[in-house]
Amino acid sequence: MTGRRGLALFLNPYFQLGASAVLLSIAEVLLKQGADLRAAVDPTTVLFGIGALAYASTWIGIVLYVLSFISWLHVLRLMPLSQAYALINVVHVLVPAAAWMFLQERLSLGRLAGIALVFAGTLLVAAPAAKAEDEL
Amino acid sequence: MTPWALAVCVACQLCLVGGQICLKHGMNATHHVPKPWRLILINVAAALVLMTVWFFLWLGLLQDWELSRLFPFEALSPPLLVFGAWLFLNERISRVAVAGIVMIAAGVLLVSQS
């Protein structure tokens, strides 16, 4: 009974949406770590960051990105696109917070204000964007 | 941020949105009977190419710029979808969408200068 309840919770679209957002945030931090390791060896500006593939954090980041995408696909099967779009925007808060916490990035007042504007804007545009994606 | 980096950020998001649309068309075509395999394969292959380009452009940007400065550019995807619908389908852009797009654009600009 507990197992069935656990499975139901695991497959709940809101749980999966949260999981998708958290996995994406961790993936971004790991990709950044891989890119930083590459930049420490060769600081030349490159168009394609293929060199970062030499590091384990990049590959773990890729795996987490794929898992986040699978969760997102599960969410889209059970939730209207406009609602899912609006809720997943929490990543615009989670990723900068993770960058501050785990990468010691400094979040200036200007950057925080910009992030807040982006977050509010994505909430407004979620429904029209979902409609546009359905039609395109 | 340099104008070059800003241009790469926008190109990156164009690839992502293009890839998502191709993937969606490919997946939608799987519901047709008989399955249009050629159409499905072309769309899925185009999506894979575009998403691979997006991913390596993103990794390249991450080598030079902070994550908290780059990530807000991901929010350009919804405005690009709305613009796409306006451009290709003559869809009207609602006032709410315009307000959202202006806020995202202002926010991204503010972050890029921070």
gemmi code that builds the backbone of each chain (N, CA, C; Angstrom):
import gemmi

chains = {
    "A": [
        ("MET", (0.849, -1.213, 0.000), (0.000, 0.000, 0.000), (0.877, 1.252, 0.000)),
        ("THR", (1.926, 1.239, 0.902), (2.829, 2.388, 0.984), (3.571, 2.560, -0.330)),
        ("GLY", (3.976, 1.402, -0.922), (4.684, 1.443, -2.204), (3.838, 2.066, -3.286)),
        ("ARG", (2.534, 1.688, -3.300), (1.639, 2.224, -4.327), (1.432, 3.734, -4.140)),
        ("ARG", (1.333, 4.122, -2.839), (1.159, 5.554, -2.545), (2.433, 6.320, -2.949)),
        ("GLY", (3.593, 5.694, -2.679), (4.870, 6.303, -3.053), (4.981, 6.481, -4.548)),
        ("LEU", (4.545, 5.453, -5.295), (4.597, 5.524, -6.759), (3.654, 6.617, -7.277)),
        ("ALA", (2.460, 6.692, -6.643), (1.490, 7.714, -7.052), (2.070, 9.105, -6.833)),
        ("LEU", (2.755, 9.282, -5.690), (3.375, 10.584, -5.399), (4.480, 10.879, -6.420)),
        ("PHE", (5.271, 9.834, -6.712), (6.387, 10.002, -7.659), (5.881, 10.422, -9.038)),
        ("LEU", (4.739, 9.855, -9.442), (4.216, 10.153, -10.782), (3.324, 11.394, -10.808)),
        ("ASN", (3.077, 11.961, -9.622), (2.258, 13.176, -9.560), (2.913, 14.281, -10.400)),
        ("PRO", (2.130, 14.946, -11.289), (2.749, 15.940, -12.180), (3.429, 17.093, -11.444)),
        ("TYR", (2.877, 17.481, -10.281), (3.496, 18.590, -9.540), (4.846, 18.166, -8.950)),
        ("PHE", (4.891, 16.897, -8.481), (6.161, 16.373, -7.969), (7.180, 16.305, -9.105)),
        ("GLN", (6.736, 15.802, -10.247), (7.644, 15.674, -11.393), (8.104, 17.047, -11.891)),
        ("LEU", (7.205, 18.030, -11.817), (7.588, 19.377, -12.240), (8.662, 19.956, -11.323)),
        ("GLY", (8.469, 19.727, -10.017), (9.481, 20.160, -9.044), (10.806, 19.445, -9.293)),
        ("ALA", (10.709, 18.128, -9.541), (11.919, 17.333, -9.799), (12.621, 17.856, -11.047)),
        ("SER", (11.835, 18.169, -12.076), (12.403, 18.668, -13.329), (13.172, 19.974, -13.092)),
        ("ALA", (12.570, 20.873, -12.297), (13.206, 22.172, -12.016), (14.495, 21.990, -11.210)),
        ("VAL", (14.441, 21.113, -10.194), (15.628, 20.897, -9.349), (16.740, 20.231, -10.161)),
        ("LEU", (16.372, 19.196, -10.945), (17.383, 18.502, -11.766), (18.035, 19.464, -12.753)),
        ("LEU", (17.217, 20.325, -13.361), (17.760, 21.297, -14.317), (18.729, 22.263, -13.636)),
        ("SER", (18.374, 22.701, -12.426), (19.246, 23.633, -11.702), (20.585, 22.982, -11.379)),
        ("ILE", (20.539, 21.720, -10.894), (21.797, 21.023, -10.573), (22.603, 20.810, -11.861)),
        ("ALA", (21.897, 20.443, -12.947), (22.585, 20.211, -14.228), (23.314, 21.466, -14.681)),
        ("GLU", (22.665, 22.626, -14.549), (23.291, 23.876, -14.984), (24.560, 24.175, -14.169)),
        ("VAL", (24.475, 23.924, -12.853), (25.651, 24.154, -11.993), (26.796, 23.236, -12.425)),
        ("LEU", (26.468, 21.959, -12.707), (27.517, 21.008, -13.110), (28.104, 21.362, -14.478)),
        ("LEU", (27.254, 21.801, -15.404), (27.754, 22.211, -16.730), (28.696, 23.403, -16.575)),
        ("LYS", (28.322, 24.315, -15.691), (29.172, 25.489, -15.457), (30.509, 25.056, -14.854)),
        ("GLN", (30.466, 24.077, -13.934), (31.722, 23.582, -13.342), (32.615, 22.967, -14.417)),
        ("GLY", (32.008, 22.160, -15.304), (32.771, 21.554, -16.402), (33.372, 22.626, -17.298)),
        ("ALA", (32.568, 23.656, -17.625), (33.042, 24.743, -18.486), (34.164, 25.520, -17.796)),
        ("ASP", (34.048, 25.725, -16.474), (35.095, 26.433, -15.723), (36.404, 25.646, -15.720)),
        ("LEU", (36.294, 24.313, -15.556), (37.503, 23.470, -15.563), (38.209, 23.596, -16.914)),
        ("ARG", (37.409, 23.615, -17.985), (37.989, 23.754, -19.323), (38.644, 25.133, -19.480)),
        ("ALA", (37.931, 26.177, -19.009), (38.449, 27.540, -19.146), (39.745, 27.723, -18.357)),
        ("ALA", (39.895, 26.970, -17.245), (41.123, 27.076, -16.435), (42.323, 26.533, -17.213)),
        ("VAL", (42.075, 25.532, -18.057), (43.159, 24.932, -18.857), (43.435, 25.796, -20.091)),
        ("ASP", (42.340, 26.228, -20.752), (42.489, 27.014, -21.980), (41.466, 28.163, -21.952)),
        ("PRO", (41.906, 29.363, -21.558), (40.954, 30.475, -21.399), (40.526, 31.158, -22.705)),
        ("THR", (40.930, 30.605, -23.851), (40.538, 31.215, -25.130), (39.011, 31.173, -25.284)),
        ("THR", (38.441, 32.275, -25.801), (36.997, 32.286, -26.065), (36.690, 31.375, -27.250)),
        ("VAL", (35.720, 30.471, -27.053), (35.355, 29.552, -28.138), (33.870, 29.697, -28.437)),
        ("LEU", (33.496, 29.376, -29.695), (32.076, 29.431, -30.046), (31.371, 28.184, -29.506)),
        ("PHE", (31.970, 27.023, -29.745), (31.383, 25.761, -29.269), (32.244, 25.194, -28.131)),
        ("GLY", (31.613, 24.945, -26.993), (32.369, 24.494, -25.817), (32.594, 22.993, -25.776)),
        ("ILE", (33.070, 22.419, -26.886), (33.240, 20.956, -26.959), (34.292, 20.469, -25.949)),
        ("GLY", (35.313, 21.294, -25.671), (36.386, 20.904, -24.757), (35.900, 20.544, -23.360)),
        ("ALA", (34.740, 21.102, -22.952), (34.217, 20.824, -21.609), (33.774, 19.367, -21.469)),
        ("LEU", (33.640, 18.654, -22.596), (33.232, 17.245, -22.543), (34.311, 16.361, -21.915)),
        ("ALA", (35.505, 16.912, -21.706), (36.590, 16.129, -21.104), (36.401, 15.975, -19.594)),
        ("TYR", (35.379, 16.598, -19.020), (35.227, 16.599, -17.557), (33.961, 15.870, -17.114)),
        ("ALA", (34.107, 15.133, -16.001), (32.996, 14.306, -15.494), (31.786, 15.171, -15.142)),
        ("SER", (32.027, 16.375, -14.574), (30.861, 17.185, -14.166), (29.983, 17.526, -15.371)),
        ("THR", (30.615, 17.736, -16.537), (29.825, 18.047, -17.736), (28.918, 16.855, -18.067)),
        ("TRP", (29.476, 15.653, -18.007), (28.689, 14.460, -18.367), (27.579, 14.189, -17.356)),
        ("ILE", (27.879, 14.399, -16.058), (26.816, 14.213, -15.051), (25.720, 15.267, -15.290)),
        ("GLY", (26.152, 16.485, -15.642), (25.208, 17.556, -15.966), (24.311, 17.158, -17.138)),
        ("ILE", (24.909, 16.545, -18.156), (24.128, 16.119, -19.332), (23.087, 15.060, -18.928)),
        ("VAL", (23.518, 14.095, -18.095), (22.588, 13.033, -17.660), (21.419, 13.664, -16.883)),
        ("LEU", (21.729, 14.591, -15.981), (20.664, 15.231, -15.190), (19.743, 16.062, -16.085)),
        ("TYR", (20.325, 16.679, -17.112), (19.526, 17.457, -18.068), (18.519, 16.552, -18.770)),
        ("VAL", (18.996, 15.363, -19.184), (18.115, 14.411, -19.875), (17.011, 13.938, -18.916)),
        ("LEU", (17.382, 13.653, -17.647), (16.380, 13.222, -16.660), (15.336, 14.331, -16.438)),
        ("SER", (15.819, 15.575, -16.396), (14.913, 16.714, -16.223), (13.935, 16.795, -17.409)),
        ("PHE", (14.457, 16.515, -18.609), (13.638, 16.560, -19.832), (12.581, 15.452, -19.794)),
        ("ILE", (12.970, 14.257, -19.291), (12.008, 13.144, -19.203), (10.883, 13.508, -18.223)),
        ("SER", (11.251, 14.103, -17.089), (10.235, 14.550, -16.118), (9.296, 15.567, -16.766)),
        ("TRP", (9.885, 16.479, -17.537), (9.104, 17.537, -18.204), (8.113, 16.928, -19.187)),
        ("LEU", (8.545, 15.896, -19.937), (7.649, 15.237, -20.893), (6.487, 14.575, -20.148)),
        ("HIS", (6.779, 13.983, -18.982), (5.732, 13.356, -18.169), (4.722, 14.422, -17.715)),
        ("VAL", (5.250, 15.576, -17.295), (4.381, 16.678, -16.847), (3.454, 17.110, -17.991)),
        ("LEU", (4.025, 17.227, -19.196), (3.233, 17.723, -20.333), (2.097, 16.775, -20.712)),
        ("ARG", (2.236, 15.502, -20.357), (1.169, 14.542, -20.659), (-0.024, 14.762, -19.733)),
        ("LEU", (0.209, 15.354, -18.557), (-0.833, 15.411, -17.528), (-1.300, 16.827, -17.187)),
        ("MET", (-0.600, 17.841, -17.696), (-0.903, 19.214, -17.276), (-1.012, 20.105, -18.513)),
        ("PRO", (-1.939, 21.080, -18.504), (-1.993, 22.000, -19.655), (-0.649, 22.730, -19.815)),
        ("LEU", (-0.254, 22.935, -21.084), (1.050, 23.538, -21.376), (1.212, 24.907, -20.701)),
        ("SER", (0.120, 25.717, -20.725), (0.229, 27.074, -20.176), (0.541, 27.029, -18.671)),
        ("GLN", (-0.112, 26.074, -17.979), (0.111, 25.943, -16.527), (1.536, 25.429, -16.254)),
        ("ALA", (1.958, 24.434, -17.053), (3.299, 23.870, -16.862), (4.369, 24.929, -17.139)),
        ("TYR", (4.150, 25.715, -18.195), (5.085, 26.793, -18.553), (5.222, 27.793, -17.405)),
        ("ALA", (4.062, 28.161, -16.819), (4.080, 29.162, -15.743), (4.833, 28.616, -14.530)),
        ("LEU", (4.573, 27.333, -14.178), (5.174, 26.769, -12.965), (6.674, 26.492, -13.117)),
        ("ILE", (7.097, 26.064, -14.327), (8.512, 25.704, -14.509), (9.409, 26.952, -14.436)),
        ("ASN", (8.772, 28.128, -14.523), (9.559, 29.361, -14.451), (10.263, 29.558, -13.126)),
        ("VAL", (9.944, 28.717, -12.159), (10.645, 28.763, -10.874), (12.153, 28.567, -11.087)),
        ("VAL", (12.548, 27.950, -12.214), (13.984, 27.768, -12.482), (14.717, 29.106, -12.603)),
        ("HIS", (13.984, 30.163, -12.966), (14.648, 31.469, -13.092), (15.032, 32.047, -11.730)),
        ("VAL", (14.479, 31.468, -10.679), (14.899, 31.834, -9.326), (15.899, 30.787, -8.810)),
        ("LEU", (15.579, 29.506, -9.066), (16.423, 28.416, -8.536), (17.850, 28.444, -9.084)),
        ("VAL", (18.004, 28.658, -10.404), (19.351, 28.584, -11.001), (20.273, 29.702, -10.482)),
        ("PRO", (19.837, 30.975, -10.483), (20.724, 31.997, -9.900), (21.019, 31.737, -8.417)),
        ("ALA", (20.002, 31.218, -7.682), (20.228, 30.910, -6.259), (21.291, 29.813, -6.130)),
        ("ALA", (21.208, 28.792, -6.996), (22.200, 27.707, -6.964), (23.577, 28.231, -7.360)),
        ("ALA", (23.622, 29.153, -8.323), (24.907, 29.731, -8.752), (25.544, 30.518, -7.611)),
        ("TRP", (24.699, 31.208, -6.851), (25.185, 31.981, -5.691), (25.683, 31.033, -4.593)),
        ("MET", (24.901, 29.953, -4.363), (25.206, 29.036, -3.269), (26.398, 28.126, -3.564)),
        ("PHE", (26.420, 27.553, -4.779), (27.427, 26.525, -5.068), (28.602, 27.025, -5.907)),
        ("LEU", (28.407, 28.125, -6.632), (29.503, 28.614, -7.481), (30.074, 29.930, -6.960)),
        ("GLN", (29.534, 30.372, -5.825), (29.985, 31.626, -5.192), (29.886, 32.808, -6.162)),
        ("GLU", (28.865, 32.809, -7.023), (28.681, 33.962, -7.903), (28.034, 35.090, -7.104)),
        ("ARG", (28.476, 36.309, -7.383), (27.955, 37.464, -6.654), (26.697, 37.968, -7.369)),
        ("LEU", (25.604, 38.080, -6.616), (24.365, 38.571, -7.239), (24.196, 40.039, -6.856)),
        ("SER", (24.587, 40.938, -7.765), (24.475, 42.373, -7.474), (22.998, 42.769, -7.467)),
        ("LEU", (22.734, 43.969, -6.973), (21.354, 44.459, -6.917), (20.752, 44.531, -8.326)),
        ("GLY", (21.577, 44.996, -9.293), (21.119, 45.110, -10.690), (20.749, 43.749, -11.248)),
        ("ARG", (21.583, 42.741, -10.950), (21.299, 41.394, -11.465), (20.035, 40.829, -10.829)),
        ("LEU", (19.888, 41.051, -9.507), (18.682, 40.553, -8.821), (17.424, 41.218, -9.382)),
        ("ALA", (17.526, 42.534, -9.660), (16.370, 43.252, -10.221), (16.042, 42.689, -11.601)),
        ("GLY", (17.084, 42.427, -12.402), (16.879, 41.863, -13.742), (16.228, 40.491, -13.672)),
        ("ILE", (16.700, 39.657, -12.745), (16.145, 38.307, -12.586), (14.672, 38.390, -12.174)),
        ("ALA", (14.357, 39.339, -11.263), (12.966, 39.509, -10.818), (12.079, 39.931, -11.994)),
        ("LEU", (12.585, 40.835, -12.831), (11.817, 41.272, -14.005), (11.576, 40.103, -14.965)),
        ("VAL", (12.634, 39.318, -15.198), (12.522, 38.165, -16.098), (11.485, 37.180, -15.559)),
        ("PHE", (11.543, 36.906, -14.251), (10.610, 35.964, -13.622), (9.163, 36.451, -13.786)),
        ("ALA", (8.931, 37.731, -13.491), (7.575, 38.278, -13.612), (7.124, 38.241, -15.074)),
        ("GLY", (8.031, 38.585, -15.979), (7.698, 38.596, -17.415), (7.338, 37.207, -17.918)),
        ("THR", (8.078, 36.193, -17.472), (7.801, 34.830, -17.950), (6.427, 34.348, -17.460)),
        ("LEU", (6.010, 34.820, -16.282), (4.676, 34.436, -15.788), (3.594, 35.032, -16.693)),
        ("LEU", (3.803, 36.289, -17.121), (2.812, 36.948, -17.975), (2.731, 36.304, -19.356)),
        ("VAL", (3.889, 35.869, -19.859), (3.936, 35.409, -21.245), (3.718, 33.885, -21.353)),
        ("ALA", (3.567, 33.210, -20.194), (3.450, 31.736, -20.207), (2.259, 31.258, -21.047)),
        ("ALA", (1.083, 31.831, -20.806), (-0.114, 31.365, -21.523), (-0.032, 31.667, -23.024)),
        ("PRO", (0.325, 32.932, -23.428), (0.447, 33.188, -24.878), (1.521, 32.313, -25.544)),
        ("ALA", (2.630, 32.049, -24.834), (3.702, 31.229, -25.421), (3.236, 29.786, -25.593)),
        ("ALA", (2.469, 29.285, -24.610), (1.964, 27.912, -24.711), (1.034, 27.786, -25.917)),
        ("LYS", (0.196, 28.807, -26.123), (-0.729, 28.809, -27.264), (0.072, 28.833, -28.576)),
        ("ALA", (1.118, 29.692, -28.586), (1.951, 29.814, -29.793), (2.644, 28.487, -30.097)),
        ("GLU", (3.141, 27.814, -29.044), (3.844, 26.540, -29.283), (2.880, 25.487, -29.813)),
        ("ASP", (1.645, 25.516, -29.314), (0.630, 24.569, -29.801), (0.357, 24.758, -31.283)),
        ("GLU", (0.380, 26.035, -31.723), (0.000, 26.334, -33.101), (1.145, 26.219, -34.093)),
        ("LEU", (2.383, 26.500, -33.610), (3.517, 26.527, -34.546), (3.902, 25.132, -35.049)),
    ],
    "B": [
        ("MET", (28.379, 42.523, -20.918), (28.626, 41.487, -21.923), (28.936, 42.116, -23.269)),
        ("THR", (29.731, 41.446, -24.070), (30.085, 41.987, -25.385), (28.916, 41.778, -26.368)),
        ("PRO", (28.836, 42.627, -27.412), (27.775, 42.429, -28.419), (27.829, 41.020, -29.027)),
        ("TRP", (29.046, 40.484, -29.198), (29.209, 39.144, -29.759), (28.548, 38.090, -28.850)),
        ("ALA", (28.829, 38.207, -27.534), (28.252, 37.248, -26.580), (26.725, 37.364, -26.569)),
        ("LEU", (26.222, 38.609, -26.649), (24.764, 38.803, -26.670), (24.165, 38.125, -27.901)),
        ("ALA", (24.844, 38.300, -29.061), (24.353, 37.692, -30.312), (24.364, 36.168, -30.195)),
        ("VAL", (25.425, 35.616, -29.583), (25.494, 34.148, -29.429), (24.372, 33.672, -28.505)),
        ("CYS", (24.088, 34.440, -27.436), (22.996, 34.078, -26.520), (21.660, 33.999, -27.266)),
        ("VAL", (21.412, 34.983, -28.134), (20.145, 34.999, -28.879), (20.119, 33.836, -29.882)),
        ("ALA", (21.261, 33.619, -30.582), (21.339, 32.513, -31.551), (21.079, 31.181, -30.848)),
        ("CYS", (21.636, 31.066, -29.655), (21.471, 29.871, -28.832), (19.972, 29.594, -28.594)),
        ("GLN", (19.238, 30.632, -28.208), (17.810, 30.462, -27.920), (17.009, 30.189, -29.181)),
        ("LEU", (17.438, 30.782, -30.322), (16.754, 30.497, -31.591), (16.890, 29.015, -31.933)),
        ("CYS", (18.089, 28.456, -31.722), (18.317, 27.027, -31.987), (17.432, 26.173, -31.080)),
        ("LEU", (17.333, 26.573, -29.817), (16.541, 25.798, -28.853), (15.059, 25.800, -29.246)),
        ("VAL", (14.541, 26.981, -29.557), (13.122, 27.079, -29.923), (12.864, 26.321, -31.227)),
        ("GLY", (13.753, 26.493, -32.205), (13.618, 25.779, -33.486), (13.634, 24.270, -33.255)),
        ("GLY", (14.530, 23.813, -32.407), (14.634, 22.383, -32.096), (13.366, 21.860, -31.447)),
        ("GLN", (12.817, 22.641, -30.514), (11.593, 22.206, -29.821), (10.418, 22.100, -30.795)),
        ("ILE", (10.332, 23.083, -31.715), (9.222, 23.062, -32.673), (9.352, 21.856, -33.623)),
        ("CYS", (10.585, 21.599, -34.096), (10.806, 20.442, -34.988), (10.455, 19.138, -34.265)),
        ("LEU", (10.879, 19.039, -33.000), (10.617, 17.823, -32.220), (9.105, 17.622, -32.059)),
        ("LYS", (8.401, 18.717, -31.787), (6.956, 18.627, -31.606), (6.269, 18.186, -32.896)),
        ("HIS", (6.717, 18.746, -34.051), (6.140, 18.347, -35.345), (6.409, 16.871, -35.615)),
        ("GLY", (7.625, 16.439, -35.292), (7.987, 15.032, -35.483), (7.113, 14.120, -34.636)),
        ("MET", (6.918, 14.498, -33.365), (6.119, 13.669, -32.457), (4.642, 13.672, -32.861)),
        ("ASN", (4.146, 14.843, -33.284), (2.742, 14.915, -33.721), (2.498, 14.005, -34.920)),
        ("ALA", (3.499, 13.933, -35.817), (3.342, 13.124, -37.034), (3.253, 11.628, -36.716)),
        ("THR", (3.712, 11.222, -35.526), (3.658, 9.785, -35.188), (2.213, 9.325, -34.958)),
        ("HIS", (1.283, 10.284, -34.765), (-0.128, 9.905, -34.556), (-0.840, 9.613, -35.865)),
        ("HIS", (-0.248, 10.015, -37.019), (-0.913, 9.825, -38.315), (-0.876, 8.346, -38.730)),
        ("VAL", (-1.919, 7.938, -39.468), (-1.955, 6.564, -40.005), (-2.123, 6.667, -41.530)),
        ("PRO", (-1.238, 6.087, -42.366), (0.003, 5.416, -41.977), (1.050, 6.435, -41.521)),
        ("LYS", (2.037, 5.992, -40.763), (3.029, 6.922, -40.219), (3.897, 7.509, -41.344)),
        ("PRO", (3.967, 8.843, -41.415), (4.831, 9.458, -42.449), (6.299, 9.442, -41.984)),
        ("TRP", (6.970, 8.301, -42.151), (8.303, 8.104, -41.573), (9.315, 9.146, -42.020)),
        ("ARG", (9.223, 9.510, -43.331), (10.184, 10.493, -43.868), (10.066, 11.829, -43.114)),
        ("LEU", (8.823, 12.277, -42.953), (8.556, 13.541, -42.245), (9.016, 13.452, -40.777)),
        ("ILE", (8.726, 12.318, -40.151), (9.111, 12.136, -38.747), (10.630, 12.210, -38.616)),
        ("LEU", (11.326, 11.458, -39.488), (12.796, 11.405, -39.401), (13.427, 12.769, -39.670)),
        ("ILE", (12.918, 13.487, -40.699), (13.484, 14.810, -41.026), (13.327, 15.751, -39.830)),
        ("ASN", (12.128, 15.743, -39.227), (11.886, 16.646, -38.094), (12.728, 16.292, -36.876)),
        ("VAL", (12.810, 14.993, -36.573), (13.591, 14.574, -35.397), (15.080, 14.854, -35.632)),
        ("ALA", (15.557, 14.594, -36.873), (16.982, 14.846, -37.179), (17.271, 16.353, -37.073)),
        ("ALA", (16.367, 17.193, -37.616), (16.567, 18.650, -37.535), (16.579, 19.097, -36.079)),
        ("ALA", (15.683, 18.502, -35.266), (15.630, 18.855, -33.838), (16.943, 18.476, -33.149)),
        ("LEU", (17.452, 17.284, -33.466), (18.705, 16.842, -32.841), (19.865, 17.764, -33.217)),
        ("VAL", (19.932, 18.148, -34.506), (21.014, 19.040, -34.953), (20.907, 20.385, -34.229)),
        ("LEU", (19.697, 20.968, -34.225), (19.517, 22.294, -33.609), (19.809, 22.251, -32.106)),
        ("MET", (19.368, 21.183, -31.433), (19.586, 21.105, -29.985), (21.054, 20.838, -29.655)),
        ("THR", (21.742, 20.120, -30.542), (23.185, 19.901, -30.325), (23.932, 21.233, -30.473)),
        ("VAL", (23.565, 22.006, -31.513), (24.193, 23.324, -31.706), (23.919, 24.194, -30.479)),
        ("TRP", (22.647, 24.202, -30.017), (22.290, 24.976, -28.820), (23.171, 24.574, -27.637)),
        ("PHE", (23.307, 23.270, -27.426), (24.027, 22.786, -26.245), (25.496, 23.213, -26.269)),
        ("PHE", (26.159, 23.076, -27.420), (27.593, 23.422, -27.470), (27.810, 24.948, -27.470)),
        ("LEU", (26.870, 25.695, -28.038), (26.960, 27.164, -27.925), (26.861, 27.552, -26.451)),
        ("TRP", (25.927, 26.892, -25.757), (25.700, 27.180, -24.323), (26.948, 26.848, -23.508)),
        ("LEU", (27.564, 25.691, -23.780), (28.793, 25.313, -23.067), (29.913, 26.313, -23.349)),
        ("GLY", (29.980, 26.782, -24.597), (30.985, 27.791, -24.965), (30.772, 29.078, -24.183)),
        ("LEU", (29.503, 29.505, -24.072), (29.193, 30.729, -23.315), (29.536, 30.561, -21.838)),
        ("LEU", (29.246, 29.367, -21.299), (29.517, 29.116, -19.871), (31.006, 29.206, -19.539)),
        ("GLN", (31.862, 28.988, -20.546), (33.303, 29.084, -20.285), (33.730, 30.528, -20.001)),
        ("ASP", (32.961, 31.479, -20.515), (33.359, 32.884, -20.383), (32.522, 33.702, -19.404)),
        ("TRP", (31.280, 33.252, -19.173), (30.357, 34.109, -18.412), (29.755, 33.361, -17.232)),
        ("GLU", (29.345, 34.142, -16.202), (28.743, 33.530, -15.008), (27.372, 32.944, -15.354)),
        ("LEU", (27.034, 31.846, -14.657), (25.749, 31.177, -14.893), (24.569, 32.103, -14.579)),
        ("SER", (24.673, 32.849, -13.462), (23.553, 33.718, -13.070), (23.360, 34.876, -14.043)),
        ("ARG", (24.386, 35.157, -14.862), (24.247, 36.206, -15.865), (23.672, 35.625, -17.163)),
        ("LEU", (24.033, 34.377, -17.459), (23.591, 33.760, -18.713), (22.173, 33.206, -18.637)),
        ("PHE", (21.830, 32.606, -17.480), (20.588, 31.841, -17.435), (19.337, 32.663, -17.781)),
        ("PRO", (19.237, 33.936, -17.355), (18.032, 34.694, -17.723), (17.767, 34.731, -19.237)),
        ("PHE", (18.807, 34.534, -20.055), (18.595, 34.517, -21.507), (17.712, 33.349, -21.935)),
        ("GLU", (17.657, 32.304, -21.100), (16.773, 31.163, -21.396), (15.314, 31.632, -21.460)),
        ("ALA", (15.024, 32.746, -20.784), (13.649, 33.252, -20.769), (13.257, 33.878, -22.097)),
        ("LEU", (14.189, 33.960, -23.046), (13.838, 34.525, -24.359), (13.024, 33.540, -25.195)),
        ("SER", (13.011, 32.267, -24.800), (12.275, 31.266, -25.587), (10.776, 31.591, -25.721)),
        ("PRO", (10.053, 31.878, -24.606), (8.628, 32.178, -24.772), (8.367, 33.381, -25.693)),
        ("PRO", (9.098, 34.518, -25.540), (8.865, 35.613, -26.484), (9.151, 35.206, -27.930)),
        ("LEU", (10.166, 34.373, -28.156), (10.479, 33.941, -29.517), (9.332, 33.105, -30.096)),
        ("LEU", (8.701, 32.277, -29.250), (7.551, 31.487, -29.708), (6.396, 32.410, -30.114)),
        ("VAL", (6.146, 33.420, -29.266), (5.052, 34.355, -29.546), (5.345, 35.123, -30.841)),
        ("PHE", (6.604, 35.557, -31.009), (7.001, 36.249, -32.245), (6.854, 35.323, -33.454)),
        ("GLY", (7.231, 34.064, -33.269), (7.118, 33.074, -34.353), (5.675, 32.932, -34.809)),
        ("ALA", (4.756, 32.850, -33.826), (3.336, 32.711, -34.161), (2.831, 33.962, -34.877)),
        ("TRP", (3.358, 35.120, -34.480), (2.958, 36.386, -35.114), (3.487, 36.443, -36.550)),
        ("LEU", (4.746, 36.029, -36.712), (5.418, 36.121, -38.006), (4.870, 35.111, -39.009)),
        ("PHE", (4.736, 33.857, -38.571), (4.367, 32.788, -39.508), (2.868, 32.521, -39.569)),
        ("LEU", (2.145, 32.833, -38.504), (0.710, 32.498, -38.478), (-0.177, 33.738, -38.365)),
        ("ASN", (0.453, 34.910, -38.436), (-0.280, 36.176, -38.297), (-1.125, 36.239, -37.024)),
        ("GLU", (-0.651, 35.583, -35.974), (-1.356, 35.627, -34.689), (-1.197, 37.002, -34.061)),
        ("ARG", (-2.279, 37.495, -33.439), (-2.174, 38.773, -32.735), (-1.397, 38.575, -31.423)),
        ("ILE", (-0.564, 39.556, -31.066), (0.132, 39.460, -29.766), (-0.680, 40.261, -28.749)),
        ("SER", (-1.158, 39.595, -27.706), (-2.008, 40.266, -26.718), (-1.205, 41.294, -25.910)),
        ("ARG", (-1.944, 42.189, -25.248), (-1.279, 43.222, -24.434), (-0.506, 42.597, -23.279)),
        ("VAL", (-1.075, 41.539, -22.705), (-0.403, 40.856, -21.586), (0.932, 40.281, -22.077)),
        ("ALA", (0.899, 39.669, -23.274), (2.137, 39.086, -23.825), (3.167, 40.178, -24.090)),
        ("VAL", (2.708, 41.324, -24.634), (3.631, 42.434, -24.895), (4.274, 42.892, -23.586)),
        ("ALA", (3.437, 43.020, -22.532), (3.971, 43.446, -21.233), (5.017, 42.448, -20.743)),
        ("GLY", (4.711, 41.154, -20.873), (5.653, 40.113, -20.440), (6.949, 40.170, -21.230)),
        ("ILE", (6.825, 40.349, -22.551), (8.019, 40.388, -23.415), (8.892, 41.596, -23.063)),
        ("VAL", (8.242, 42.750, -22.828), (9.004, 43.960, -22.465), (9.742, 43.732, -21.141)),
        ("MET", (9.052, 43.099, -20.188), (9.689, 42.847, -18.882), (10.873, 41.887, -19.033)),
        ("ILE", (10.705, 40.843, -19.828), (11.800, 39.882, -20.024), (12.987, 40.575, -20.705)),
        ("ALA", (12.686, 41.352, -21.763), (13.761, 42.034, -22.496), (14.509, 42.995, -21.570)),
        ("ALA", (13.743, 43.766, -20.777), (14.381, 44.719, -19.848), (15.205, 43.969, -18.809)),
        ("GLY", (14.664, 42.874, -18.289), (15.363, 42.083, -17.277), (16.655, 41.493, -17.815)),
        ("VAL", (16.579, 40.938, -19.034), (17.762, 40.333, -19.647), (18.843, 41.396, -19.895)),
        ("LEU", (18.406, 42.573, -20.350), (19.360, 43.674, -20.586), (20.035, 44.104, -19.280)),
        ("LEU", (19.205, 44.217, -18.244), (19.716, 44.618, -16.927), (20.743, 43.604, -16.414)),
        ("VAL", (20.421, 42.318, -16.566), (21.346, 41.268, -16.104), (22.626, 41.288, -16.937)),
        ("SER", (22.489, 41.482, -18.249), (23.674, 41.452, -19.119), (24.642, 42.590, -18.786)),
        ("GLN", (24.109, 43.695, -18.250), (24.965, 44.836, -17.902), (25.466, 44.760, -16.458)),
        ("SER", (24.975, 43.777, -15.696), (25.298, 43.747, -14.256), (26.699, 43.223, -13.989)),
    ],
}
model = gemmi.Model(1)
for chain_id, residues in chains.items():
    chain = gemmi.Chain(chain_id)
    for i, (resn, *xyz) in enumerate(residues, 1):
        res = gemmi.Residue()
        res.name, res.seqid = resn, gemmi.SeqId(i, " ")
        for name, pos in zip(("N", "CA", "C"), xyz):
            atom = gemmi.Atom()
            atom.name, atom.element = name, gemmi.Element(name[0])
            atom.pos, atom.b_iso = gemmi.Position(*pos), 0.0
            res.add_atom(atom)
        chain.add_residue(res)
    model.add_chain(chain)
structure = gemmi.Structure()
structure.add_model(model)
structure.setup_entities()
